Amino acid sequence: MATLLRILFLTVVLSVTSAEVYDDTFTAPEEEKVEQAECAVNEVWMECSSCEQKCGQSPQPCPRVCQPARCQCPAHKGFKRDVAGKCVFCE
């Protein structure tokens, strides 16, 4: 009988505790969204930007960390920044 009362007591305590912890009205704060800009010729909008390669320079290591959203040269298509800041095809 004492064991049954303990089980009943623990069940009630756990039910009340979990009811107080769970809050289905909670909403996560919205992330600050950056407006998508009009990109220049040969540039693409990247929500998660990264390092850009420059014409005439050896490829530099780039950490895989998201940087702020911006227009970027699509390096996978062979485009890099030239000295004037434009995205051009470099060999």
Jmol script that loads the backbone (N, CA, C; Angstrom):
load data "model"
ATOM      1  N   MET A   1       0.832  -1.194   0.000  1.00  0.00           N
ATOM      2  CA  MET A   1       0.000   0.000   0.000  1.00  0.00           C
ATOM      3  C   MET A   1       0.871   1.250   0.000  1.00  0.00           C
ATOM      4  N   ALA A   2       1.923   1.243   0.831  1.00  0.00           N
ATOM      5  CA  ALA A   2       2.819   2.399   0.892  1.00  0.00           C
ATOM      6  C   ALA A   2       3.499   2.625  -0.451  1.00  0.00           C
ATOM      7  N   THR A   3       3.852   1.542  -1.127  1.00  0.00           N
ATOM      8  CA  THR A   3       4.489   1.656  -2.442  1.00  0.00           C
ATOM      9  C   THR A   3       3.525   2.267  -3.448  1.00  0.00           C
ATOM     10  N   LEU A   4       2.267   1.861  -3.390  1.00  0.00           N
ATOM     11  CA  LEU A   4       1.254   2.409  -4.282  1.00  0.00           C
ATOM     12  C   LEU A   4       1.073   3.902  -4.048  1.00  0.00           C
ATOM     13  N   LEU A   5       1.064   4.314  -2.793  1.00  0.00           N
ATOM     14  CA  LEU A   5       0.930   5.733  -2.467  1.00  0.00           C
ATOM     15  C   LEU A   5       2.137   6.527  -2.973  1.00  0.00           C
ATOM     16  N   ARG A   6       3.324   5.961  -2.852  1.00  0.00           N
ATOM     17  CA  ARG A   6       4.526   6.637  -3.356  1.00  0.00           C
ATOM     18  C   ARG A   6       4.455   6.804  -4.871  1.00  0.00           C
ATOM     19  N   ILE A   7       4.038   5.761  -5.556  1.00  0.00           N
ATOM     20  CA  ILE A   7       3.916   5.832  -7.018  1.00  0.00           C
ATOM     21  C   ILE A   7       2.883   6.877  -7.409  1.00  0.00           C
ATOM     22  N   LEU A   8       1.750   6.882  -6.731  1.00  0.00           N
ATOM     23  CA  LEU A   8       0.707   7.866  -7.007  1.00  0.00           C
ATOM     24  C   LEU A   8       1.223   9.274  -6.740  1.00  0.00           C
ATOM     25  N   PHE A   9       1.909   9.461  -5.632  1.00  0.00           N
ATOM     26  CA  PHE A   9       2.469  10.764  -5.276  1.00  0.00           C
ATOM     27  C   PHE A   9       3.465  11.233  -6.342  1.00  0.00           C
ATOM     28  N   LEU A  10       4.373  10.353  -6.739  1.00  0.00           N
ATOM     29  CA  LEU A  10       5.363  10.710  -7.761  1.00  0.00           C
ATOM     30  C   LEU A  10       4.706  11.024  -9.101  1.00  0.00           C
ATOM     31  N   THR A  11       3.679  10.289  -9.451  1.00  0.00           N
ATOM     32  CA  THR A  11       2.957  10.545 -10.695  1.00  0.00           C
ATOM     33  C   THR A  11       2.328  11.931 -10.676  1.00  0.00           C
ATOM     34  N   VAL A  12       1.699  12.282  -9.564  1.00  0.00           N
ATOM     35  CA  VAL A  12       1.074  13.604  -9.435  1.00  0.00           C
ATOM     36  C   VAL A  12       2.132  14.701  -9.486  1.00  0.00           C
ATOM     37  N   VAL A  13       3.232  14.525  -8.769  1.00  0.00           N
ATOM     38  CA  VAL A  13       4.300  15.526  -8.749  1.00  0.00           C
ATOM     39  C   VAL A  13       4.878  15.721 -10.147  1.00  0.00           C
ATOM     40  N   LEU A  14       5.154  14.630 -10.836  1.00  0.00           N
ATOM     41  CA  LEU A  14       5.706  14.729 -12.187  1.00  0.00           C
ATOM     42  C   LEU A  14       4.720  15.364 -13.154  1.00  0.00           C
ATOM     43  N   SER A  15       3.448  15.055 -13.018  1.00  0.00           N
ATOM     44  CA  SER A  15       2.430  15.645 -13.891  1.00  0.00           C
ATOM     45  C   SER A  15       2.350  17.150 -13.695  1.00  0.00           C
ATOM     46  N   VAL A  16       2.338  17.583 -12.457  1.00  0.00           N
ATOM     47  CA  VAL A  16       2.262  19.014 -12.151  1.00  0.00           C
ATOM     48  C   VAL A  16       3.525  19.720 -12.616  1.00  0.00           C
ATOM     49  N   THR A  17       4.679  19.108 -12.366  1.00  0.00           N
ATOM     50  CA  THR A  17       5.954  19.717 -12.752  1.00  0.00           C
ATOM     51  C   THR A  17       6.041  19.882 -14.258  1.00  0.00           C
ATOM     52  N   SER A  18       5.699  18.836 -15.001  1.00  0.00           N
ATOM     53  CA  SER A  18       5.803  18.942 -16.452  1.00  0.00           C
ATOM     54  C   SER A  18       4.757  19.897 -17.011  1.00  0.00           C
ATOM     55  N   ALA A  19       3.611  20.029 -16.364  1.00  0.00           N
ATOM     56  CA  ALA A  19       2.597  20.975 -16.821  1.00  0.00           C
ATOM     57  C   ALA A  19       3.084  22.408 -16.642  1.00  0.00           C
ATOM     58  N   GLU A  20       3.852  22.655 -15.587  1.00  0.00           N
ATOM     59  CA  GLU A  20       4.360  24.002 -15.347  1.00  0.00           C
ATOM     60  C   GLU A  20       5.526  24.342 -16.270  1.00  0.00           C
ATOM     61  N   VAL A  21       6.309  23.348 -16.647  1.00  0.00           N
ATOM     62  CA  VAL A  21       7.482  23.583 -17.481  1.00  0.00           C
ATOM     63  C   VAL A  21       7.084  23.806 -18.936  1.00  0.00           C
ATOM     64  N   TYR A  22       6.145  23.057 -19.430  1.00  0.00           N
ATOM     65  CA  TYR A  22       5.742  23.148 -20.828  1.00  0.00           C
ATOM     66  C   TYR A  22       4.890  24.388 -21.045  1.00  0.00           C
ATOM     67  N   ASP A  23       5.262  25.192 -22.013  1.00  0.00           N
ATOM     68  CA  ASP A  23       4.519  26.415 -22.334  1.00  0.00           C
ATOM     69  C   ASP A  23       4.325  26.465 -23.835  1.00  0.00           C
ATOM     70  N   ASP A  24       3.126  26.113 -24.296  1.00  0.00           N
ATOM     71  CA  ASP A  24       2.895  26.087 -25.738  1.00  0.00           C
ATOM     72  C   ASP A  24       2.597  27.465 -26.316  1.00  0.00           C
ATOM     73  N   THR A  25       2.646  28.506 -25.511  1.00  0.00           N
ATOM     74  CA  THR A  25       2.436  29.857 -26.029  1.00  0.00           C
ATOM     75  C   THR A  25       3.754  30.543 -26.356  1.00  0.00           C
ATOM     76  N   PHE A  26       4.876  29.886 -26.038  1.00  0.00           N
ATOM     77  CA  PHE A  26       6.190  30.475 -26.289  1.00  0.00           C
ATOM     78  C   PHE A  26       6.455  30.543 -27.785  1.00  0.00           C
ATOM     79  N   THR A  27       6.921  31.684 -28.233  1.00  0.00           N
ATOM     80  CA  THR A  27       7.343  31.818 -29.627  1.00  0.00           C
ATOM     81  C   THR A  27       8.779  32.295 -29.642  1.00  0.00           C
ATOM     82  N   ALA A  28       9.565  31.695 -30.479  1.00  0.00           N
ATOM     83  CA  ALA A  28      10.972  32.072 -30.587  1.00  0.00           C
ATOM     84  C   ALA A  28      11.070  33.434 -31.254  1.00  0.00           C
ATOM     85  N   PRO A  29      12.029  34.250 -30.836  1.00  0.00           N
ATOM     86  CA  PRO A  29      12.189  35.553 -31.479  1.00  0.00           C
ATOM     87  C   PRO A  29      12.603  35.373 -32.932  1.00  0.00           C
ATOM     88  N   GLU A  30      12.077  36.229 -33.779  1.00  0.00           N
ATOM     89  CA  GLU A  30      12.424  36.137 -35.198  1.00  0.00           C
ATOM     90  C   GLU A  30      13.833  36.651 -35.417  1.00  0.00           C
ATOM     91  N   GLU A  31      14.517  35.997 -36.340  1.00  0.00           N
ATOM     92  CA  GLU A  31      15.851  36.464 -36.683  1.00  0.00           C
ATOM     93  C   GLU A  31      15.721  37.772 -37.443  1.00  0.00           C
ATOM     94  N   GLU A  32      16.696  38.619 -37.240  1.00  0.00           N
ATOM     95  CA  GLU A  32      16.707  39.869 -37.980  1.00  0.00           C
ATOM     96  C   GLU A  32      17.025  39.532 -39.428  1.00  0.00           C
ATOM     97  N   LYS A  33      16.144  39.912 -40.316  1.00  0.00           N
ATOM     98  CA  LYS A  33      16.338  39.573 -41.722  1.00  0.00           C
ATOM     99  C   LYS A  33      16.924  40.764 -42.465  1.00  0.00           C
ATOM    100  N   VAL A  34      17.883  40.458 -43.308  1.00  0.00           N
ATOM    101  CA  VAL A  34      18.509  41.484 -44.128  1.00  0.00           C
ATOM    102  C   VAL A  34      17.801  41.466 -45.472  1.00  0.00           C
ATOM    103  N   GLU A  35      17.437  42.638 -45.949  1.00  0.00           N
ATOM    104  CA  GLU A  35      16.801  42.719 -47.251  1.00  0.00           C
ATOM    105  C   GLU A  35      17.762  42.226 -48.317  1.00  0.00           C
ATOM    106  N   GLN A  36      17.227  41.480 -49.272  1.00  0.00           N
ATOM    107  CA  GLN A  36      18.066  41.002 -50.362  1.00  0.00           C
ATOM    108  C   GLN A  36      18.344  42.163 -51.300  1.00  0.00           C
ATOM    109  N   ALA A  37      19.603  42.437 -51.500  1.00  0.00           N
ATOM    110  CA  ALA A  37      20.007  43.557 -52.345  1.00  0.00           C
ATOM    111  C   ALA A  37      20.039  43.138 -53.808  1.00  0.00           C
ATOM    112  N   GLU A  38      19.984  44.118 -54.678  1.00  0.00           N
ATOM    113  CA  GLU A  38      20.193  43.867 -56.098  1.00  0.00           C
ATOM    114  C   GLU A  38      21.686  43.704 -56.292  1.00  0.00           C
ATOM    115  N   CYS A  39      22.088  42.581 -56.801  1.00  0.00           N
ATOM    116  CA  CYS A  39      23.512  42.320 -56.984  1.00  0.00           C
ATOM    117  C   CYS A  39      23.964  42.791 -58.364  1.00  0.00           C
ATOM    118  N   ALA A  40      25.241  43.127 -58.446  1.00  0.00           N
ATOM    119  CA  ALA A  40      25.829  43.572 -59.715  1.00  0.00           C
ATOM    120  C   ALA A  40      25.995  42.374 -60.652  1.00  0.00           C
ATOM    121  N   VAL A  41      26.464  42.651 -61.845  1.00  0.00           N
ATOM    122  CA  VAL A  41      26.691  41.620 -62.852  1.00  0.00           C
ATOM    123  C   VAL A  41      27.655  40.569 -62.295  1.00  0.00           C
ATOM    124  N   ASN A  42      27.345  39.312 -62.523  1.00  0.00           N
ATOM    125  CA  ASN A  42      28.139  38.148 -62.102  1.00  0.00           C
ATOM    126  C   ASN A  42      28.157  37.931 -60.592  1.00  0.00           C
ATOM    127  N   GLU A  43      27.344  38.635 -59.825  1.00  0.00           N
ATOM    128  CA  GLU A  43      27.270  38.437 -58.380  1.00  0.00           C
ATOM    129  C   GLU A  43      25.984  37.698 -58.040  1.00  0.00           C
ATOM    130  N   VAL A  44      26.004  36.996 -56.925  1.00  0.00           N
ATOM    131  CA  VAL A  44      24.814  36.308 -56.429  1.00  0.00           C
ATOM    132  C   VAL A  44      24.606  36.674 -54.958  1.00  0.00           C
ATOM    133  N   TRP A  45      23.341  36.715 -54.534  1.00  0.00           N
ATOM    134  CA  TRP A  45      23.014  37.021 -53.141  1.00  0.00           C
ATOM    135  C   TRP A  45      23.249  35.776 -52.300  1.00  0.00           C
ATOM    136  N   MET A  46      23.983  35.938 -51.217  1.00  0.00           N
ATOM    137  CA  MET A  46      24.282  34.829 -50.315  1.00  0.00           C
ATOM    138  C   MET A  46      23.788  35.180 -48.910  1.00  0.00           C
ATOM    139  N   GLU A  47      22.839  34.411 -48.387  1.00  0.00           N
ATOM    140  CA  GLU A  47      22.365  34.608 -47.012  1.00  0.00           C
ATOM    141  C   GLU A  47      23.479  34.291 -46.021  1.00  0.00           C
ATOM    142  N   CYS A  48      24.297  33.321 -46.380  1.00  0.00           N
ATOM    143  CA  CYS A  48      25.422  32.902 -45.540  1.00  0.00           C
ATOM    144  C   CYS A  48      26.684  33.110 -46.376  1.00  0.00           C
ATOM    145  N   SER A  49      27.222  34.313 -46.340  1.00  0.00           N
ATOM    146  CA  SER A  49      28.375  34.612 -47.193  1.00  0.00           C
ATOM    147  C   SER A  49      29.650  34.032 -46.602  1.00  0.00           C
ATOM    148  N   SER A  50      30.698  34.072 -47.405  1.00  0.00           N
ATOM    149  CA  SER A  50      31.992  33.552 -46.953  1.00  0.00           C
ATOM    150  C   SER A  50      33.100  34.391 -47.589  1.00  0.00           C
ATOM    151  N   CYS A  51      34.317  33.937 -47.454  1.00  0.00           N
ATOM    152  CA  CYS A  51      35.461  34.657 -48.014  1.00  0.00           C
ATOM    153  C   CYS A  51      35.366  34.669 -49.540  1.00  0.00           C
ATOM    154  N   GLU A  52      35.904  35.706 -50.147  1.00  0.00           N
ATOM    155  CA  GLU A  52      35.962  35.770 -51.603  1.00  0.00           C
ATOM    156  C   GLU A  52      37.414  35.702 -52.056  1.00  0.00           C
ATOM    157  N   GLN A  53      37.613  35.064 -53.179  1.00  0.00           N
ATOM    158  CA  GLN A  53      38.944  34.994 -53.772  1.00  0.00           C
ATOM    159  C   GLN A  53      39.140  36.216 -54.660  1.00  0.00           C
ATOM    160  N   LYS A  54      40.390  36.611 -54.845  1.00  0.00           N
ATOM    161  CA  LYS A  54      40.712  37.774 -55.673  1.00  0.00           C
ATOM    162  C   LYS A  54      41.557  37.342 -56.855  1.00  0.00           C
ATOM    163  N   CYS A  55      41.340  37.993 -57.985  1.00  0.00           N
ATOM    164  CA  CYS A  55      42.106  37.691 -59.194  1.00  0.00           C
ATOM    165  C   CYS A  55      43.594  37.896 -58.936  1.00  0.00           C
ATOM    166  N   GLY A  56      44.394  36.987 -59.472  1.00  0.00           N
ATOM    167  CA  GLY A  56      45.836  37.115 -59.360  1.00  0.00           C
ATOM    168  C   GLY A  56      46.413  36.655 -58.042  1.00  0.00           C
ATOM    169  N   GLN A  57      45.582  36.238 -57.119  1.00  0.00           N
ATOM    170  CA  GLN A  57      46.075  35.761 -55.823  1.00  0.00           C
ATOM    171  C   GLN A  57      45.834  34.261 -55.703  1.00  0.00           C
ATOM    172  N   SER A  58      46.714  33.602 -54.986  1.00  0.00           N
ATOM    173  CA  SER A  58      46.531  32.171 -54.720  1.00  0.00           C
ATOM    174  C   SER A  58      45.297  31.993 -53.845  1.00  0.00           C
ATOM    175  N   PRO A  59      44.596  30.879 -54.017  1.00  0.00           N
ATOM    176  CA  PRO A  59      43.438  30.629 -53.143  1.00  0.00           C
ATOM    177  C   PRO A  59      43.851  30.646 -51.671  1.00  0.00           C
ATOM    178  N   GLN A  60      43.082  31.344 -50.873  1.00  0.00           N
ATOM    179  CA  GLN A  60      43.345  31.466 -49.439  1.00  0.00           C
ATOM    180  C   GLN A  60      42.406  30.537 -48.676  1.00  0.00           C
ATOM    181  N   PRO A  61      42.877  29.954 -47.574  1.00  0.00           N
ATOM    182  CA  PRO A  61      41.964  29.135 -46.761  1.00  0.00           C
ATOM    183  C   PRO A  61      40.857  30.012 -46.175  1.00  0.00           C
ATOM    184  N   CYS A  62      39.681  29.453 -46.107  1.00  0.00           N
ATOM    185  CA  CYS A  62      38.532  30.216 -45.614  1.00  0.00           C
ATOM    186  C   CYS A  62      37.757  29.354 -44.624  1.00  0.00           C
ATOM    187  N   PRO A  63      37.577  29.829 -43.389  1.00  0.00           N
ATOM    188  CA  PRO A  63      36.807  29.035 -42.421  1.00  0.00           C
ATOM    189  C   PRO A  63      35.348  28.927 -42.855  1.00  0.00           C
ATOM    190  N   ARG A  64      34.746  27.792 -42.576  1.00  0.00           N
ATOM    191  CA  ARG A  64      33.339  27.573 -42.945  1.00  0.00           C
ATOM    192  C   ARG A  64      32.433  28.149 -41.861  1.00  0.00           C
ATOM    193  N   VAL A  65      32.411  29.471 -41.803  1.00  0.00           N
ATOM    194  CA  VAL A  65      31.594  30.188 -40.836  1.00  0.00           C
ATOM    195  C   VAL A  65      30.751  31.183 -41.616  1.00  0.00           C
ATOM    196  N   CYS A  66      29.469  31.236 -41.329  1.00  0.00           N
ATOM    197  CA  CYS A  66      28.597  32.186 -42.022  1.00  0.00           C
ATOM    198  C   CYS A  66      28.970  33.609 -41.649  1.00  0.00           C
ATOM    199  N   GLN A  67      29.146  34.417 -42.668  1.00  0.00           N
ATOM    200  CA  GLN A  67      29.350  35.844 -42.488  1.00  0.00           C
ATOM    201  C   GLN A  67      28.046  36.532 -42.877  1.00  0.00           C
ATOM    202  N   PRO A  68      27.920  37.839 -42.634  1.00  0.00           N
ATOM    203  CA  PRO A  68      26.660  38.522 -42.948  1.00  0.00           C
ATOM    204  C   PRO A  68      26.240  38.364 -44.415  1.00  0.00           C
ATOM    205  N   ALA A  69      24.940  38.395 -44.645  1.00  0.00           N
ATOM    206  CA  ALA A  69      24.387  38.268 -45.993  1.00  0.00           C
ATOM    207  C   ALA A  69      24.889  39.406 -46.876  1.00  0.00           C
ATOM    208  N   ARG A  70      25.210  39.066 -48.128  1.00  0.00           N
ATOM    209  CA  ARG A  70      25.692  40.079 -49.079  1.00  0.00           C
ATOM    210  C   ARG A  70      25.784  39.473 -50.472  1.00  0.00           C
ATOM    211  N   CYS A  71      26.058  40.340 -51.445  1.00  0.00           N
ATOM    212  CA  CYS A  71      26.313  39.889 -52.807  1.00  0.00           C
ATOM    213  C   CYS A  71      27.745  39.380 -52.873  1.00  0.00           C
ATOM    214  N   GLN A  72      27.932  38.267 -53.599  1.00  0.00           N
ATOM    215  CA  GLN A  72      29.249  37.650 -53.688  1.00  0.00           C
ATOM    216  C   GLN A  72      29.517  37.127 -55.084  1.00  0.00           C
ATOM    217  N   CYS A  73      30.801  36.992 -55.389  1.00  0.00           N
ATOM    218  CA  CYS A  73      31.209  36.369 -56.648  1.00  0.00           C
ATOM    219  C   CYS A  73      31.066  34.854 -56.497  1.00  0.00           C
ATOM    220  N   PRO A  74      30.406  34.188 -57.453  1.00  0.00           N
ATOM    221  CA  PRO A  74      30.273  32.730 -57.356  1.00  0.00           C
ATOM    222  C   PRO A  74      31.586  32.040 -57.734  1.00  0.00           C
ATOM    223  N   ALA A  75      32.416  31.767 -56.753  1.00  0.00           N
ATOM    224  CA  ALA A  75      33.739  31.180 -56.987  1.00  0.00           C
ATOM    225  C   ALA A  75      33.642  29.816 -57.661  1.00  0.00           C
ATOM    226  N   HIS A  76      32.587  29.059 -57.376  1.00  0.00           N
ATOM    227  CA  HIS A  76      32.447  27.728 -57.980  1.00  0.00           C
ATOM    228  C   HIS A  76      32.266  27.799 -59.496  1.00  0.00           C
ATOM    229  N   LYS A  77      31.970  29.002 -60.005  1.00  0.00           N
ATOM    230  CA  LYS A  77      31.852  29.199 -61.453  1.00  0.00           C
ATOM    231  C   LYS A  77      33.080  29.904 -62.017  1.00  0.00           C
ATOM    232  N   GLY A  78      34.091  30.123 -61.173  1.00  0.00           N
ATOM    233  CA  GLY A  78      35.339  30.728 -61.639  1.00  0.00           C
ATOM    234  C   GLY A  78      35.413  32.235 -61.504  1.00  0.00           C
ATOM    235  N   PHE A  79      34.427  32.866 -60.865  1.00  0.00           N
ATOM    236  CA  PHE A  79      34.431  34.318 -60.713  1.00  0.00           C
ATOM    237  C   PHE A  79      35.168  34.727 -59.442  1.00  0.00           C
ATOM    238  N   LYS A  80      35.938  35.811 -59.569  1.00  0.00           N
ATOM    239  CA  LYS A  80      36.675  36.368 -58.435  1.00  0.00           C
ATOM    240  C   LYS A  80      36.598  37.883 -58.528  1.00  0.00           C
ATOM    241  N   ARG A  81      36.973  38.574 -57.460  1.00  0.00           N
ATOM    242  CA  ARG A  81      36.992  40.046 -57.449  1.00  0.00           C
ATOM    243  C   ARG A  81      38.261  40.537 -58.129  1.00  0.00           C
ATOM    244  N   ASP A  82      38.081  41.540 -59.003  1.00  0.00           N
ATOM    245  CA  ASP A  82      39.263  42.172 -59.591  1.00  0.00           C
ATOM    246  C   ASP A  82      39.650  43.385 -58.754  1.00  0.00           C
ATOM    247  N   VAL A  83      40.681  44.101 -59.165  1.00  0.00           N
ATOM    248  CA  VAL A  83      41.162  45.251 -58.382  1.00  0.00           C
ATOM    249  C   VAL A  83      40.129  46.368 -58.309  1.00  0.00           C
ATOM    250  N   ALA A  84      39.193  46.404 -59.267  1.00  0.00           N
ATOM    251  CA  ALA A  84      38.137  47.422 -59.261  1.00  0.00           C
ATOM    252  C   ALA A  84      36.942  46.993 -58.408  1.00  0.00           C
ATOM    253  N   GLY A  85      36.990  45.775 -57.849  1.00  0.00           N
ATOM    254  CA  GLY A  85      35.893  45.300 -57.004  1.00  0.00           C
ATOM    255  C   GLY A  85      34.767  44.633 -57.761  1.00  0.00           C
ATOM    256  N   LYS A  86      34.970  44.358 -59.060  1.00  0.00           N
ATOM    257  CA  LYS A  86      33.927  43.709 -59.863  1.00  0.00           C
ATOM    258  C   LYS A  86      34.168  42.204 -59.911  1.00  0.00           C
ATOM    259  N   CYS A  87      33.084  41.464 -60.090  1.00  0.00           N
ATOM    260  CA  CYS A  87      33.197  40.012 -60.242  1.00  0.00           C
ATOM    261  C   CYS A  87      33.493  39.704 -61.701  1.00  0.00           C
ATOM    262  N   VAL A  88      34.642  39.106 -61.930  1.00  0.00           N
ATOM    263  CA  VAL A  88      35.046  38.760 -63.294  1.00  0.00           C
ATOM    264  C   VAL A  88      35.541  37.319 -63.308  1.00  0.00           C
ATOM    265  N   PHE A  89      35.573  36.742 -64.512  1.00  0.00           N
ATOM    266  CA  PHE A  89      36.081  35.382 -64.649  1.00  0.00           C
ATOM    267  C   PHE A  89      37.592  35.451 -64.709  1.00  0.00           C
ATOM    268  N   CYS A  90      38.244  34.793 -63.786  1.00  0.00           N
ATOM    269  CA  CYS A  90      39.709  34.777 -63.727  1.00  0.00           C
ATOM    270  C   CYS A  90      40.187  33.348 -63.915  1.00  0.00           C
ATOM    271  N   GLU A  91      41.306  33.213 -64.582  1.00  0.00           N
ATOM    272  CA  GLU A  91      41.897  31.874 -64.733  1.00  0.00           C
ATOM    273  C   GLU A  91      43.062  31.714 -63.808  1.00  0.00           C
TER     274      GLU A  91
END
end "model"
wireframe off; spacefill off
backbone 0.3
color backbone group
